[in-house]
Amino acid sequence: MKAIEMKGDDGQYVGLLLDPKKPEAIVGAEELNRLKPYVLHLLFQSSSEDPSLKNRFVVTKLSEGNRAAFTIDGEKKEASQKLLHKIQHLCKQGLTEQEALIVPQYMGSNAPVIRHRPMEFQVQEDQMVVKYVTLGDFNNFDAAMKKVAALYPEVEQTS
């Protein structure tokens, strides 16, 4: 992702804080459907899950706005939560923490660089939401998906 720098009204560098708890960062169904093949790839690459999971791992629209979450159809709540936590961990390793998806923020010549991870995976009850914070016009979800596609070229997109 491209580096950013922010300055306040006084011309001084300003550090951004990303708050993944903000609900407005939850992405919609279209974005999740684009991300889903990569999430499934990470899951099946690391373990031998039931192949039917590919069809039961679905995108579900949430009640508020254009937001959506991943859910697992036909699974009891406890088993679903356990599997979603496993998927969350795999996504953190395989996506969130990948160097290609980190956005550096330049803070001036005498200051350290802040490294933002704009994509976050959170399990809430029996669903997993994905949150994404756009950092500058050029570090949007589309740019992140291009980086994800470059990380996993073996994954075929369906859309």
N, C-alpha and C positions, 0 to 999 in steps of 0.2 A: 504494500500500500504506500501511497505517497506521503512524505513528511508534511506536517503542517506547522505553522507558527501563528500565534495569536498575540496581539498587543492590545492593551487597554487604551482608553481615551488619552491617557498621558504619554503614550508611546512606549510604555514599559511592557515587557513580556508578561503574559498571563498564562498560568497553567490551567488546563482543563481538568475537571474531575468528572469521570463517567459514573453515573449511578444506575446500575442495572436493575434496581428495584422499581424504577419509574415504569408504570404500565404503558405509557405511550411508546416505549421502545419495542413493544411486542410486534413482531412482523405478522403479515397477513397470510392467507391461504396460498396465494400465488407464489410468494417467496418460499414458503415451506415446501410446496410441491417441487420447486426447483432444487431445494436442498435435500429432499428426501432420498434420492438415489445415493447420495454421498454418505448420509447417515446409515443407511442400510449396508452400504459397502463396508463401512468401518465395523459395523456389528458382525457381519458374516465373515469378514476377513479375520477377526480375532477369535471367533468361537463357532461352534457348530450348533446353531439355533435351529429350531423347527422351521423348515422351509415355508410353512404356511404363514409364518410371521410377516413375510414380505407383503402379503395381502391384508393382514390384520393390523399392520402399522399404518395408521391413516391420519389424514389431516382433518381436524374438526374445527369448524368455525366457533368462536367464542361469542357470547351474547353482546359484548360491548364492541361497537365499531367494526372495523375490517380486520380484527385480530383473529388469530387461529393458534391451534396447538396440535402437537402430535399426541395421539392416543393409541391404545392397543385394544382392538375389538375382541370380544369373547374371552377376556381374561379377568379373573377375580382381582379386586382392588389391590390386595396385598402383593400378588404376583406381578401385577401390572406396575406397581410402584418399584418393586425390586428390579424389574427389567428396564424400566425407564431410568433409574439411577445408574444402571450399568451403561446404558446408551449415553447418558449425560457424561459419564466419565470418559467414554471413548471419544465423544465429540470434543471434549475439552482437550484431550491429548492430540487428536487427529485434526482439529480445526482451530479452536480458540487459541491454543498455544503455538501454532505454527508461525514461524517467522514471517511468512508471506502475508499473513493476515494482521500483523501488528502494525499500528500506525504510530510512527515516531513523531513527537512534538518537540521542535527546536525551541530552546529557551534562552538563546543568546550564547555568545562565545565562552562565557565563564560559568555556565550553568550546565547541569546534567540534562540529558535528553529524557523526556518522559515517554514511556512506551505504553500506548493504549491498546487494549484488546476490545474492539468494538462489538464483537459477537459473543453472546452469552447464552448458555443453555441452563434452564431452571426447571426442576420438577416441582409441580404444584399439585398435590393430591394425586390423582391418577392421570395426569397429563404433563407434557413437557412443552414449555413455551421457549421460543427462541427470540432473543432480544438483540436488536442491532441499532447502534447509534451512528448516524452519519457524521463524519468529521470532515467538513469541507465538501464542496460540490463533487470532488473527484473521488472521495472515499465513501461512496454509497454502496448499497447492497449489490448492485450490478457489478461494480468493480471487485467486491469481495468474492462474488460467485465466479468471476474470471480467474481469480487466484485459486479458488477451491478446485476449479476444473483443471488448472495447470498442475496442482498437487496430485490429483487423481485422474489422469487422462484415460485410465482403463474403464472408468465409469461412463456408461452411456446415458445421455439425457433422453427423457421421453416427454415430449410436449408438442 
